[in-house]
Amino acid sequence: MTLVTGTGRPAKRAPRAGPGGRRPFGGYGAWFLVLPALIPILVLSVGPLLYGILLAFTDAQSGRTASAQWIGTLNFQDLLHDRLFWESFRIGLVWAVGVTVPQFLLALGLALLLNQELRLRWLARALAIVPWAMPEVVVGIMWRLVYNPDAGVLNETLRDLGLGDGRDWLSGLATALPAVIVVGVWAGMPQTTVALLAGLQNTPRELHEAAAMDGAGAWRRFRTVTWPALRPIALAITALNLIWNFNSFALVYVLTNGGPGGRTRLPMLFAYEEAFRYGQFGYAAAMGCVMVALISVLLAVFLVGRLRGGDES
């Protein structure tokens, strides 16, 4: 029986379901729509990751004519007793936390300021993201000039203020890591500021007005209105910053190349030296696997703790 619409034309039937109740082009056919996005991910991300894991179980080295041999977990056993690697891992954690925490606090303050009705606010917002637009190599070279012991801006300013003759910030055992952390905070603030500012702008203004009418001060409005709205964004950007900062390479490489005396040798720098300076590709791949596993565990603990804290509050 043919259905007829009010216009007198036969109504179009819905597509008949295929075997198992699936519509035509459903099921496996939908995968063809996502293949253009999946192929680059598989080729550029998943493939190298799996190859790196496989390489970690071999004795692959540069300059060898013979093919790499399967050695099982020998590289991982050596890592357990590698004091230099675990020292670099400790330095990486200090660096990641030391950059992420002040980066978030300063970015939060800057986002709150840029969210106010200020004159030339558009200019201030544009200037705030300038470090984000600069490549890490350029940032490293610029800050090397700032920290220059003879003619750097920092030492010249200290001399003009009568605070000493200056020092070699990047070569001192006690000052190298703090000096590099300052650069990391400066270079990473813009993306955190942009994320938090977007969250602030999505917070309904009516909530602030209602809280102000109830007599809530600025701090109470921040604690009861602003922060609950920012909590998901803050959690996400903090987790991402921890990963990005722990995996930093170019900035520290340009500033100190891991020196002095290994005081700024982050895990990525250590693995880079093992692979491309000493040619131990298998051992460096094992380092990468261990770093991924450990930072995933630490990040999971952090996220679970923050999420539970959010649920209890």
SEDREN-23543 format. One record per residue: residue in one letter; y, z negated, x of N, C-alpha, C in turn. Coordinates in steps of 0.2 Angstrom, whole numbers, padded with zeros to 4 digits, always signed. Layout:
BEGIN
AYZXYZXYZX/...
! end
This chain:
BEGIN
M-0006+0000+0004+0000+0000+0000+0006+0000+0004/T+0011+0004+0003+0017+0005+0007+0023+0001+0004/L+0026-0003+0008+0032-0007+0006+0038-0003+0006/V+0042-0004+0001+0048+0000+0000+0054-0004+0000/T+0059-0003+0004+0065-0007+0004+0070-0005-0002/G+0075-0009-0002+0080-0008-0008+0083-0001-0007/T+0083+0002-0002+0086+0009-0001+0081+0015-0003/G+0075+0013-0004+0070+0018-0006+0066+0020+0000/R+0068+0018+0006+0064+0020+0012+0058+0016+0013/P+0053+0018+0016+0047+0014+0018+0049+0009+0023/A+0047+0003+0022+0049-0003+0027+0045-0002+0033/K+0047-0003+0039+0043-0003+0045+0039-0009+0045/R+0033-0007+0047+0028-0012+0048+0029-0016+0055/A+0027-0022+0055+0027-0026+0062+0021-0023+0066/P+0022-0023+0072+0017-0021+0077+0011-0025+0076/R+0005-0021+0076-0001-0024+0075-0003-0028+0081/A-0006-0034+0080-0008-0038+0085-0014-0035+0089/G-0015-0036+0095-0020-0033+0099-0026-0038+0099/P-0031-0037+0103-0037-0042+0103-0034-0049+0105/G-0037-0054+0102-0035-0061+0103-0029-0063+0100/G-0026-0059+0096-0020-0060+0092-0013-0059+0097/R-0014-0056+0102-0008-0054+0106-0005-0048+0104/R+0002-0048+0105+0006-0042+0103+0005-0037+0109/P+0006-0030+0107+0007-0025+0112+0012-0027+0117/F+0010-0025+0124+0015-0026+0129+0016-0034+0131/G+0012-0038+0127+0012-0045+0129+0007-0047+0134/G+0006-0053+0136+0001-0055+0140+0002-0052+0147/Y-0003-0048+0150-0003-0045+0156+0003-0040+0157/G+0005-0037+0151+0010-0032+0152+0017-0035+0154/A+0018-0042+0152+0024-0045+0154+0025-0046+0161/W+0020-0046+0165+0020-0047+0172+0024-0041+0175/F+0023-0035+0172+0027-0029+0175+0034-0030+0175/L+0037-0034+0170+0044-0035+0170+0047-0040+0175/V+0042-0044+0178+0045-0049+0183+0043-0047+0190/L+0039-0042+0191+0036-0040+0197+0042-0038+0202/P+0048-0035+0200+0053-0033+0205+0056-0040+0207/A+0056-0045+0204+0058-0052+0207+0053-0055+0211/L+0047-0055+0209+0042-0058+0212+0040-0055+0219/I+0040-0049+0220+0038-0045+0226+0043-0048+0232/P+0049-0048+0231+0053-0050+0237+0051-0058+0239/I+0050-0062+0234+0048-0069+0235+0042-0069+0238/L+0037-0065+0236+0030-0066+0239+0031-0063+0247/V+0035-0058+0248+0035-0055+0254+0039-0059+0259/L+0045-0061+0257+0050-0065+0261+0049-0072+0262/S+0045-0075+0257+0045-0082+0257+0038-0085+0257/V+0034-0083+0252+0027-0085+0252+0023-0083+0258/G+0023-0076+0259+0020-0073+0264+0021-0077+0271/P+0027-0077+0273+0028-0081+0280+0026-0088+0280/L+0027-0091+0274+0024-0098+0274+0017-0099+0275/L+0013-0094+0271+0006-0095+0272+0004-0093+0279/Y+0007-0088+0282+0006-0086+0289+0007-0091+0294/G+0013-0095+0293+0015-0101+0297+0009-0106+0297/I+0007-0108+0291+0002-0113+0290-0005-0110+0294/L-0006-0104+0293-0012-0101+0297-0011-0102+0304/L-0005-0100+0307-0004-0100+0314-0004-0107+0317/A-0003-0113+0313-0003-0119+0315-0010-0122+0317/F-0015-0118+0315-0022-0120+0316-0025-0115+0322/T-0021-0112+0326-0023-0108+0331-0019-0110+0338/D-0021-0107+0343-0018-0108+0350-0013-0102+0352/A-0010-0099+0347-0006-0094+0348+0000-0095+0353/Q+0001-0091+0358+0006-0092+0363+0009-0085+0364/S+0015-0085+0367+0018-0079+0369+0016-0077+0376/G+0016-0070+0377+0013-0067+0383+0006-0067+0384/R+0002-0069+0379-0005-0069+0380-0008-0062+0378/T-0012-0059+0381-0015-0053+0380-0021-0054+0375/A-0025-0059+0375-0030-0061+0371-0028-0063+0364/S-0031-0062+0359-0029-0064+0352-0030-0072+0352/A-0026-0074+0347-0026-0082+0346-0033-0084+0343/Q-0035-0090+0346-0041-0093+0344-0040-0098+0339/W-0045-0099+0334-0045-0104+0329-0047-0111+0333/I-0042-0116+0333-0043-0123+0336-0043-0128+0331/G-0043-0127+0324-0043-0132+0319-0037-0136+0319/T-0038-0143+0319-0032-0148+0319-0030-0150+0325/L-0032-0147+0331-0030-0149+0338-0022-0150+0338/N-0018-0145+0336-0011-0145+0336-0008-0151+0333/F-0011-0153+0327-0009-0159+0323-0011-0165+0327/Q-0017-0165+0330-0019-0171+0334-0014-0172+0339/D-0012-0167+0343-0007-0168+0348+0000-0170+0346/L+0002-0168+0340+0008-0170+0337+0008-0178+0336/L+0003-0180+0334+0002-0188+0332+0004-0192+0339/H+0003-0189+0344+0005-0193+0351+0011-0190+0354/D+0014-0185+0351+0020-0182+0354+0027-0187+0353/R+0028-0191+0357+0034-0195+0356+0040-0192+0355/L+0041-0186+0359+0048-0182+0358+0048-0179+0351/F+0043-0177+0348+0043-0174+0342+0045-0180+0337/W+0042-0186+0337+0044-0191+0332+0051-0194+0333/E+0053-0194+0340+0060-0195+0341+0065-0190+0338/S+0063-0184+0338+0068-0179+0335+0067-0180+0327/F+0062-0181+0325+0061-0182+0317+0066-0188+0315/R+0066-0194+0319+0070-0199+0318+0077-0197+0318/I+0079-0193+0323+0086-0191+0324+0088-0186+0318/G+0083-0182+0315+0084-0178+0310+0085-0182+0303/L+0082-0188+0302+0083-0192+0297+0090-0195+0297/V+0092-0198+0303+0098-0201+0304+0104-0195+0302/W+0103-0190+0305+0108-0184+0304+0108-0182+0296/A+0102-0181+0293+0102-0179+0286+0106-0185+0281/V+0104-0191+0282+0107-0196+0278+0114-0197+0280/G+0115-0197+0287+0122-0198+0289+0127-0193+0287/V+0125-0187+0286+0129-0181+0283+0129-0182+0276/T+0124-0183+0272+0123-0182+0265+0127-0187+0261/V+0127-0194+0264+0130-0199+0260+0138-0198+0260/P+0141-0198+0266+0148-0197+0266+0150-0191+0263/Q+0146-0186+0264+0148-0179+0261+0148-0180+0253/F+0144-0183+0250+0144-0184+0243+0150-0188+0241/L+0151-0194+0244+0156-0198+0242+0163-0195+0243/L+0164-0191+0249+0171-0188+0250+0171-0182+0245/A+0166-0179+0243+0166-0173+0239+0167-0176+0231/L+0165-0181+0230+0166-0184+0223+0173-0186+0222/G+0176-0189+0228+0183-0191+0227+0188-0185+0227/L+0186-0179+0231+0190-0173+0230+0189-0170+0224/A+0183-0170+0221+0182-0167+0214+0186-0170+0209/L+0186-0177+0209+0190-0181+0204+0197-0179+0205/L+0200-0178+0211+0207-0176+0212+0208-0169+0210/L+0204-0165+0211+0205-0158+0209+0204-0157+0202/N+0201-0162+0198+0201-0161+0191+0207-0164+0187/Q+0212-0166+0191+0218-0169+0188+0223-0163+0187/E+0227-0164+0183+0233-0159+0181+0238-0160+0187/L+0237-0156+0192+0242-0156+0198+0245-0150+0199/R+0251-0150+0202+0255-0144+0204+0251-0140+0209/L+0251-0134+0209+0247-0130+0214+0240-0132+0215/R+0237-0134+0209+0230-0136+0209+0225-0130+0211/W+0227-0124+0209+0223-0118+0211+0223-0117+0218/L+0229-0118+0222+0229-0118+0229+0225-0123+0232/A+0225-0129+0230+0221-0134+0233+0214-0133+0232/R+0212-0130+0226+0205-0128+0225+0202-0123+0230/A+0207-0118+0231+0205-0112+0236+0204-0115+0243/L+0209-0119+0245+0208-0122+0252+0202-0127+0253/A+0200-0130+0247+0194-0134+0248+0188-0131+0249/I+0187-0124+0248+0181-0121+0249+0181-0116+0255/V+0187-0117+0259+0187-0113+0265+0182-0114+0270/P+0180-0121+0271+0174-0122+0276+0168-0118+0273/W+0167-0118+0267+0161-0115+0264+0160-0107+0266/A+0166-0104+0266+0166-0097+0267+0166-0095+0275/M+0166-0100+0279+0165-0099+0286+0158-0099+0289/P+0156-0095+0293+0149-0095+0295+0148-0101+0300/E+0142-0104+0300+0141-0110+0304+0142-0109+0311/V+0141-0103+0314+0142-0102+0321+0150-0102+0322/V+0154-0099+0318+0161-0100+0318+0164-0107+0318/V+0161-0111+0313+0162-0118+0312+0161-0122+0319/G+0155-0120+0322+0153-0124+0328+0158-0122+0334/I+0160-0116+0334+0164-0114+0340+0171-0117+0339/M+0173-0117+0333+0180-0120+0331+0180-0128+0333/W+0175-0131+0331+0175-0138+0332+0173-0140+0340/R+0170-0136+0343+0169-0137+0350+0176-0136+0354/L+0181-0132+0351+0188-0132+0354+0191-0138+0352/V+0190-0141+0346+0193-0147+0344+0191-0153+0348/Y+0185-0153+0350+0182-0159+0354+0182-0157+0361/N+0186-0152+0363+0186-0150+0370+0189-0156+0374/P+0186-0159+0380+0189-0165+0383+0195-0164+0387/D+0197-0158+0388+0203-0156+0392+0209-0154+0388/A+0208-0150+0383+0214-0147+0379+0212-0147+0372/G+0207-0151+0370+0206-0151+0363+0211-0155+0358/V+0211-0153+0352+0216-0156+0348+0215-0163+0347/L+0209-0165+0346+0208-0172+0345+0210-0177+0351/N+0208-0175+0357+0210-0179+0363+0218-0178+0364/E+0221-0172+0363+0228-0172+0364+0232-0177+0359/T+0229-0177+0353+0232-0181+0348+0231-0189+0350/L+0225-0191+0352+0224-0198+0355+0229-0199+0360/R+0230-0194+0365+0235-0196+0371+0242-0196+0368/D+0244-0192+0363+0251-0193+0361+0252-0199+0357/L+0247-0202+0354+0247-0209+0350+0246-0214+0355/G+0245-0213+0361+0244-0219+0366+0237-0222+0365/L+0232-0219+0363+0226-0222+0361+0221-0220+0367/G+0223-0219+0373+0218-0217+0378+0219-0210+0381/D+0215-0209+0386+0215-0202+0389+0210-0197+0386/G+0207-0199+0380+0202-0195+0377+0195-0195+0381/R+0190-0192+0378+0184-0192+0381+0180-0186+0379/D+0174-0185+0382+0170-0179+0381+0166-0181+0375/W+0168-0179+0369+0164-0182+0363+0157-0179+0362/L+0156-0173+0364+0150-0169+0363+0145-0170+0369/S+0147-0173+0374+0143-0175+0380+0141-0182+0381/G+0145-0186+0377+0143-0193+0378+0137-0195+0374/L+0133-0200+0377+0127-0202+0374+0128-0206+0367/A+0134-0209+0367+0135-0213+0361+0139-0210+0356/T+0142-0204+0358+0147-0201+0353+0145-0194+0351/A+0140-0191+0354+0138-0184+0352+0135-0184+0345/L+0130-0188+0343+0128-0188+0336+0133-0189+0331/P+0137-0195+0332+0143-0196+0327+0147-0190+0326/A+0149-0187+0332+0154-0181+0332+0151-0175+0328/V+0144-0174+0329+0141-0169+0326+0141-0170+0318/I+0139-0176+0317+0139-0178+0309+0146-0177+0306/V+0151-0178+0309+0158-0177+0306+0159-0170+0305/V+0156-0165+0309+0157-0158+0308+0152-0156+0302/G+0146-0159+0302+0142-0158+0296+0145-0160+0290/V+0148-0165+0289+0151-0168+0283+0157-0163+0281/W+0161-0161+0286+0166-0156+0284+0164-0150+0282/A+0159-0147+0285+0156-0140+0283+0153-0140+0277/G+0149-0146+0275+0145-0146+0269+0149-0149+0263/M+0155-0151+0263+0158-0154+0258+0160-0149+0252/P+0162-0143+0254+0164-0138+0248+0159-0137+0243/Q+0152-0136+0245+0148-0134+0239+0146-0140+0235/T+0146-0146+0238+0146-0152+0234+0152-0153+0229/T+0157-0152+0232+0164-0153+0228+0163-0148+0222/V+0161-0142+0223+0161-0137+0218+0156-0139+0212/A+0150-0141+0214+0145-0143+0210+0148-0149+0205/L+0151-0154+0209+0153-0160+0205+0159-0158+0201/L+0164-0154+0203+0169-0152+0199+0167-0148+0193/A+0162-0144+0193+0159-0141+0188+0157-0146+0182/G+0153-0151+0185+0151-0156+0180+0157-0160+0177/L+0162-0161+0181+0168-0164+0178+0171-0160+0172/Q+0172-0154+0174+0175-0149+0169+0171-0148+0162/N+0164-0150+0163+0160-0149+0157+0159-0156+0153/T+0162-0161+0156+0163-0167+0152+0168-0167+0147/P+0166-0168+0140+0171-0168+0135+0177-0173+0136/R+0183-0170+0136+0189-0174+0137+0190-0179+0131/E+0187-0178+0125+0187-0182+0120+0184-0189+0121/L+0179-0189+0125+0176-0195+0127+0180-0200+0131/H+0184-0197+0136+0189-0200+0140+0194-0203+0135/E+0197-0199+0131+0202-0201+0126+0200-0207+0122/A+0194-0206+0120+0191-0212+0115+0190-0218+0119/A+0188-0218+0125+0187-0224+0130+0194-0227+0131/A+0199-0222+0133+0206-0225+0134+0209-0229+0128/M+0207-0226+0122+0210-0229+0116+0207-0236+0115/D+0200-0237+0117+0197-0243+0117+0199-0248+0122/G+0204-0246+0126+0206-0251+0131+0203-0250+0138/A+0199-0245+0139+0195-0245+0145+0199-0242+0151/G+0199-0246+0157+0203-0243+0162+0200-0238+0166/A+0203-0235+0172+0200-0230+0175+0193-0231+0178/W+0192-0237+0181+0185-0238+0183+0180-0238+0178/R+0182-0241+0172+0177-0242+0167+0176-0235+0164/R+0181-0231+0163+0180-0224+0161+0175-0220+0165/F+0176-0221+0172+0172-0218+0177+0165-0220+0176/R+0164-0226+0175+0157-0229+0175+0153-0228+0169/T+0157-0228+0163+0153-0227+0157+0154-0220+0154/V+0158-0215+0156+0159-0209+0154+0158-0203+0159/T+0161-0204+0165+0161-0199+0170+0154-0199+0173/W+0152-0205+0176+0146-0205+0180+0140-0203+0176/P+0139-0205+0170+0133-0203+0166+0133-0196+0165/A+0138-0192+0164+0138-0185+0164+0137-0182+0170/L+0139-0185+0176+0138-0182+0183+0131-0183+0186/R+0127-0188+0183+0121-0191+0186+0116-0185+0187/P+0115-0181+0182+0110-0175+0184+0112-0171+0190/I+0119-0169+0190+0121-0165+0195+0121-0168+0201/A+0123-0174+0201+0123-0178+0208+0116-0179+0211/L+0111-0180+0206+0104-0180+0209+0102-0174+0212/A+0103-0168+0208+0101-0162+0211+0105-0160+0217/I+0111-0161+0218+0115-0159+0224+0113-0163+0230/T+0112-0170+0228+0110-0174+0234+0103-0172+0237/A+0099-0171+0232+0092-0169+0235+0092-0162+0239/L+0096-0157+0236+0097-0151+0240+0101-0152+0247/N+0106-0156+0247+0109-0158+0253+0105-0161+0258/L+0100-0165+0256+0095-0169+0260+0091-0163+0264/I+0089-0159+0260+0084-0153+0262+0088-0149+0267/W+0094-0147+0265+0098-0142+0269+0100-0145+0276/N+0102-0152+0275+0105-0155+0281+0099-0156+0286/F+0093-0158+0283+0087-0160+0288+0085-0153+0291/N+0086-0148+0288+0084-0141+0291+0089-0138+0295/S+0095-0141+0296+0100-0138+0300+0098-0136+0307/F+0101-0130+0309+0100-0128+0315+0106-0125+0319/A+0109-0120+0316+0114-0116+0319+0120-0120+0321/L+0122-0125+0317+0128-0129+0318+0127-0133+0324/V+0121-0137+0324+0120-0141+0330+0118-0137+0336/Y+0115-0132+0335+0114-0128+0341+0120-0125+0345/V+0125-0123+0341+0131-0121+0344+0135-0127+0347/L+0135-0132+0344+0139-0138+0346+0136-0141+0352/T+0130-0143+0352+0127-0147+0358+0120-0144+0361/N+0117-0139+0357+0111-0137+0359+0106-0142+0360/G+0106-0148+0356+0102-0153+0356+0103-0159+0361/G+0108-0158+0365+0110-0163+0370+0115-0168+0368/P+0117-0172+0372+0115-0174+0379+0109-0178+0379/G+0104-0176+0383+0098-0180+0384+0094-0180+0377/G+0094-0175+0373+0090-0175+0367+0093-0179+0361/R+0099-0182+0362+0102-0186+0357+0104-0183+0350/T+0104-0176+0351+0106-0172+0344+0100-0167+0343/R+0094-0168+0346+0089-0163+0346+0086-0164+0339/L+0088-0160+0334+0085-0161+0327+0078-0158+0327/P+0074-0159+0322+0067-0156+0322+0067-0149+0323/M+0071-0145+0319+0071-0138+0319+0073-0135+0326/L+0077-0139+0330+0079-0137+0337+0073-0138+0341/F+0069-0144+0340+0063-0145+0344+0058-0140+0343/A+0057-0138+0337+0052-0133+0335+0054-0126+0338/Y+0061-0124+0338+0063-0118+0340+0062-0118+0348/E+0063-0123+0352+0062-0123+0359+0055-0122+0360/E+0050-0126+0357+0043-0125+0358+0041-0118+0357/A+0044-0115+0352+0041-0108+0350+0044-0103+0355/F+0051-0103+0356+0054-0097+0359+0056-0099+0366/R+0056-0105+0368+0058-0107+0375+0051-0108+0379/Y+0046-0111+0376+0040-0112+0380+0034-0108+0377/G+0035-0104+0372+0030-0099+0369+0025-0102+0366/Q+0025-0109+0363+0019-0112+0360+0020-0111+0352/F+0018-0105+0350+0019-0103+0343+0015-0107+0338/G+0009-0108+0340+0004-0112+0336+0007-0119+0335/Y+0009-0122+0341+0011-0129+0341+0017-0130+0337/A+0022-0125+0338+0028-0125+0334+0027-0124+0326/A+0022-0120+0324+0020-0119+0317+0017-0126+0315/A+0014-0130+0319+0011-0136+0316+0017-0141+0315/M+0022-0141+0319+0028-0145+0318+0031-0143+0312/G+0032-0137+0310+0035-0135+0304+0031-0137+0298/C+0024-0137+0298+0020-0139+0293+0021-0147+0292/V+0021-0151+0297+0022-0158+0297+0029-0160+0294/M+0034-0156+0296+0040-0157+0294+0041-0156+0286/V+0038-0151+0284+0038-0149+0277+0035-0154+0273/A+0029-0156+0275+0025-0161+0272+0029-0168+0271/L+0031-0170+0277+0034-0177+0277+0041-0177+0273/I+0045-0172+0274+0051-0172+0270+0050-0171+0263/S+0044-0168+0261+0043-0167+0254+0041-0174+0251/V+0037-0178+0255+0035-0185+0252+0042-0189+0252/L+0046-0189+0257+0052-0193+0257+0056-0191+0251/L+0057-0184+0250+0061-0182+0244+0058-0184+0237/A+0052-0184+0237+0048-0186+0231+0050-0193+0229/V+0049-0197+0234+0050-0204+0234+0058-0206+0231/F+0062-0202+0234+0069-0202+0233+0071-0200+0225/L+0068-0195+0223+0069-0192+0217+0066-0197+0211/V+0060-0200+0213+0057-0204+0208+0061-0210+0207/G+0063-0213+0213+0067-0219+0213+0074-0218+0209/R+0077-0213+0210+0083-0211+0206+0082-0210+0199/L+0077-0207+0197+0075-0205+0190+0073-0212+0187/R+0069-0216+0190+0068-0222+0187+0074-0227+0186/G+0078-0227+0191+0084-0230+0191+0089-0228+0185/G+0089-0221+0184+0093-0218+0178+0090-0220+0172/D+0083-0221+0171+0080-0222+0165+0081-0230+0163/E+0081-0234+0168+0082-0241+0167+0089-0243+0165/S+0094-0239+0168+0101-0240+0166+0102-0237+0159/
! end
